[in-house]
């Protein structure tokens, strides 16, 4: 497969870090754009622009069907990576979290998003011999 990017769930934090939800351990559930600034250059150096970047977004959420937050964040991530010269393809969830997990874990290269699922996927990608790029 290509490279999977887990899109976080909080769109307003893309531009404003104070809008990002942080758990009790100080970990972001969604990272602001500036945390990803170094990732495109690292990806291009590592794999070039011939690798397709797959942006994974989920179709289910806890907001009673209001997916606008997810879609806005996904669109911001897609635009950002595309503007840096990377080929982008969207992967739309089947709506089953297990499918999303398996799909992301199969990536050779994974760009970590916020939250525990993305952290777990990062560990699986690494265990399978893949490479993980983390926002800073």
BAPA-444786 format. One record per residue: residue number from 1; residue in three letters; x, y, z of N, C-alpha, C in turn. Coordinates in pm, whole numbers, plus 50000, padded with zeros to 5 digits. Example, Ala and Ser with C-alpha at 12.3 -4.5 7.8 and 13.67 -1.06 7.14 Angstrom:
2
guke|zanu|n.u|n.v|n.w|ca.u|ca.v|ca.w|c.u|c.v|c.w
1|ALA|51319|49431|50780|51230|49550|50780|51320|49670|50780
2|SER|51285|49775|50708|51367|49894|50714|51290|50003|50787
***
This chain:
136
guke|zanu|n.u|n.v|n.w|ca.u|ca.v|ca.w|c.u|c.v|c.w
1|UNK|50079|49882|50000|50000|50000|50000|50083|50124|50000
2|UNK|50017|50235|50010|50083|50365|50011|50115|50406|50153
3|UNK|50115|50534|50174|50142|50591|50305|50010|50635|50364
4|UNK|49979|50596|50486|49853|50634|50550|49877|50749|50646
5|UNK|49785|50842|50648|49789|50954|50742|49659|50952|50819
6|UNK|49667|50940|50949|49547|50940|51031|49507|51084|51059
7|UNK|49391|51125|51010|49346|51261|51035|49284|51268|51173
8|UNK|49321|51369|51246|49267|51388|51381|49124|51439|51372
9|UNK|49061|51456|51483|48918|51481|51484|48879|51625|51513
10|UNK|48975|51713|51538|48942|51847|51583|48989|51950|51480
11|UNK|48900|52007|51395|48946|52089|51285|48995|52227|51325
12|UNK|48932|52291|51422|48971|52427|51454|49114|52431|51507
13|UNK|49160|52319|51556|49297|52319|51609|49400|52315|51498
14|UNK|49360|52294|51373|49455|52295|51261|49531|52428|51258
15|UNK|49463|52536|51285|49527|52669|51284|49551|52726|51423
16|UNK|49481|52676|51524|49490|52736|51656|49507|52626|51762
17|UNK|49628|52612|51812|49659|52506|51907|49571|52509|52032
18|UNK|49528|52626|52072|49447|52634|52194|49310|52571|52176
19|UNK|49269|52545|52050|49141|52479|52022|49154|52327|52019
20|UNK|49276|52276|52031|49297|52131|52025|49262|52068|52159
21|UNK|49196|51954|52153|49164|51881|52275|49288|51806|52322
22|UNK|49322|51822|52449|49436|51754|52508|49383|51668|52623
23|UNK|49427|51541|52627|49379|51454|52734|49451|51485|52865
24|UNK|49418|51413|52969|49475|51436|53102|49624|51412|53111
25|UNK|49682|51347|53010|49826|51320|53009|49902|51420|52923
26|UNK|49831|51522|52873|49895|51624|52790|49912|51584|52644
27|UNK|49842|51479|52600|49852|51433|52461|49740|51491|52377
28|UNK|49773|51536|52256|49675|51590|52163|49591|51479|52101
29|UNK|49462|51508|52080|49378|51422|51998|49382|51470|51854
30|UNK|49413|51593|51833|49432|51652|51701|49550|51746|51707
31|UNK|49637|51738|51607|49756|51824|51606|49733|51946|51517
32|UNK|49782|52061|51560|49776|52179|51473|49878|52167|51359
33|UNK|49854|52243|51254|49937|52238|51133|50085|52249|51162
34|UNK|50126|52340|51248|50269|52362|51269|50341|52238|51322
35|UNK|50268|52145|51384|50330|52021|51430|50371|51931|51313
36|UNK|50306|51950|51198|50333|51868|51080|50431|51933|50982
37|UNK|50477|52053|51008|50556|52128|50910|50677|52051|50858
38|UNK|50745|51973|50942|50866|51903|50898|50836|51771|50828
39|UNK|50715|51719|50843|50683|51585|50792|50692|51577|50639
40|UNK|50637|51671|50561|50648|51657|50415|50793|51651|50365
41|UNK|50879|51734|50419|51019|51731|50376|51083|51597|50410
42|UNK|51052|51544|50528|51106|51414|50568|51052|51303|50477
43|UNK|50924|51310|50443|50866|51211|50353|50930|51219|50215
44|UNK|50943|51340|50161|51002|51355|50029|51146|51307|50027
45|UNK|51220|51335|50133|51359|51290|50141|51366|51138|50151
46|UNK|51273|51080|50223|51275|50937|50248|51221|50855|50131
47|UNK|51107|50896|50076|51040|50814|49976|51013|50886|49844
48|UNK|51042|51015|49838|51015|51090|49715|50867|51118|49698
49|UNK|50834|51182|49587|50693|51216|49565|50622|51110|49481
50|UNK|50688|50997|49458|50623|50891|49383|50529|50809|49472
51|UNK|50544|50822|49603|50457|50749|49695|50328|50827|49714
52|UNK|50218|50756|49701|50087|50815|49720|50059|50829|49869
53|UNK|50013|50944|49910|49973|50969|50049|49823|50943|50058
54|UNK|49785|50852|50145|49644|50818|50162|49596|50881|50292
55|UNK|49500|50970|50282|49444|51035|50400|49324|50954|50444
56|UNK|49332|50902|50566|49225|50817|50619|49133|50903|50703
57|UNK|49005|50899|50670|48907|50972|50751|48796|50876|50790
58|UNK|48738|50903|50902|48633|50815|50954|48496|50872|50920
59|UNK|48399|50784|50904|48263|50827|50872|48172|50829|50994
60|UNK|48214|50767|51102|48130|50762|51222|48192|50850|51330
61|UNK|48108|50913|51405|48158|50992|51518|48053|51000|51627
62|UNK|48086|51070|51730|47996|51080|51845|47913|51208|51842
63|UNK|47909|51276|51727|47838|51404|51720|47706|51391|51644
64|UNK|47641|51278|51655|47509|51259|51595|47505|51289|51446
65|UNK|47606|51243|51375|47605|51257|51230|47662|51387|51177
66|UNK|47711|51475|51261|47773|51599|51211|47920|51570|51181
67|UNK|47949|51545|51055|48084|51511|51015|48164|51632|50966
68|UNK|48108|51751|50974|48174|51869|50919|48311|51893|50983
69|UNK|48325|51863|51111|48453|51881|51178|48557|51786|51120
70|UNK|48518|51661|51101|48609|51561|51042|48648|51601|50901
71|UNK|48549|51639|50821|48576|51671|50681|48664|51795|50669
72|UNK|48641|51893|50752|48724|52014|50747|48868|51983|50782
73|UNK|48889|51905|50887|49025|51869|50926|49091|51786|50816
74|UNK|49018|51687|50763|49070|51604|50654|49109|51691|50535
75|UNK|49024|51786|50499|49054|51873|50385|49176|51959|50413
76|UNK|49191|52007|50536|49310|52086|50571|49437|52001|50559
77|UNK|49432|51878|50608|49548|51788|50600|49581|51759|50453
78|UNK|49478|51728|50375|49497|51698|50234|49560|51816|50160
79|UNK|49505|51934|50179|49557|52055|50114|49701|52081|50155
80|UNK|49730|52065|50283|49866|52089|50334|49968|51997|50266
81|UNK|49943|51865|50268|50039|51772|50209|50048|51789|50058
82|UNK|49936|51817|49993|49937|51841|49847|50019|51966|49815
83|UNK|50005|52070|49896|50080|52194|49871|50231|52176|49885
84|UNK|50271|52070|49951|50413|52041|49969|50467|51948|49861
85|UNK|50384|51918|49759|50429|51838|49646|50405|51689|49657
86|UNK|50320|51647|49750|50293|51504|49768|50160|51467|49702
87|UNK|50157|51351|49641|50034|51300|49579|49940|51251|49689
88|UNK|49814|51289|49680|49717|51259|49785|49601|51178|49730
89|UNK|49557|51082|49808|49436|51006|49777|49359|50990|49907
90|UNK|49228|51009|49901|49146|50990|50021|49104|50844|50032
91|UNK|49104|50794|50154|49050|50660|50183|48932|50682|50276
92|UNK|48815|50646|50229|48696|50665|50311|48666|50538|50389
93|UNK|48639|50556|50512|48614|50446|50603|48493|50364|50559
94|UNK|48499|50237|50590|48383|50150|50570|48279|50176|50680
95|UNK|48321|50250|50782|48234|50273|50897|48261|50173|51009
96|UNK|48350|50078|50982|48386|49979|51083|48527|50008|51133
97|UNK|48542|50047|51258|48674|50083|51311|48781|49975|51293
98|UNK|48742|49849|51301|48839|49741|51283|48900|49745|51143
99|UNK|48817|49773|51042|48867|49783|50905|48968|49898|50892
100|UNK|48935|50012|50952|49026|50128|50948|49158|50093|51014
101|UNK|49151|50027|51126|49270|49989|51200|49359|49897|51116
102|UNK|49301|49793|51058|49379|49700|50975|49438|49773|50854
103|UNK|49359|49859|50792|49406|49933|50675|49528|50018|50711
104|UNK|49517|50094|50819|49628|50181|50858|49750|50100|50903
105|UNK|49728|49989|50972|49839|49906|51019|49916|49842|50904
106|UNK|49854|49832|50787|49920|49770|50673|50011|49868|50597
107|UNK|50014|49993|50639|50097|50093|50570|50246|50064|50591
108|UNK|50323|50087|50487|50469|50078|50500|50522|50201|50572
109|UNK|50452|50312|50551|50489|50439|50613|50362|50499|50670
110|UNK|50370|50551|50793|50251|50603|50859|50285|50738|50920
111|UNK|50201|50837|50896|50214|50967|50960|50115|50969|51076
112|UNK|50169|50974|51196|50087|50963|51316|50002|51087|51337
113|UNK|49878|51062|51377|49788|51168|51417|49777|51168|51568
114|UNK|49676|51234|51620|49658|51239|51764|49574|51122|51813
115|UNK|49578|51100|51942|49494|50998|52004|49560|50863|52014
116|UNK|49498|50779|52094|49551|50647|52123|49547|50551|52005
117|UNK|49446|50559|51920|49439|50470|51804|49558|50493|51713
118|UNK|49589|50617|51686|49702|50648|51599|49834|50602|51661
119|UNK|49844|50614|51791|49964|50566|51861|49976|50414|51849
120|UNK|49864|50345|51862|49864|50199|51849|49898|50157|51706
121|UNK|49842|50227|51608|49874|50198|51467|50023|50221|51443
122|UNK|50078|50327|51499|50222|50354|51484|50306|50237|51535
123|UNK|50266|50182|51650|50339|50068|51706|50328|49946|51614
124|UNK|50210|49923|51557|50191|49809|51467|50271|49826|51338
125|UNK|50271|49945|51281|50348|49972|51159|50496|49948|51186
126|UNK|50545|49998|51298|50686|49978|51335|50717|49830|51354
127|UNK|50629|49758|51423|50649|49615|51447|50650|49535|51317
128|UNK|50578|49585|51217|50573|49518|51086|50685|49564|50993
129|UNK|50783|49639|51048|50897|49684|50967|50875|49814|50893
130|UNK|50764|49883|50921|50736|50009|50855|50801|50126|50927
131|UNK|50779|50244|50874|50837|50365|50930|50725|50461|50969
132|UNK|50743|50526|51084|50644|50620|51135|50703|50760|51140
133|UNK|50630|50855|51088|50666|50997|51097|50572|51059|51200
134|UNK|50631|51125|51298|50551|51184|51405|50554|51336|51397
135|UNK|50438|51397|51422|50436|51544|51428|50513|51592|51549
136|UNK|50571|51710|51539|50644|51769|51653|50603|51912|51675
***
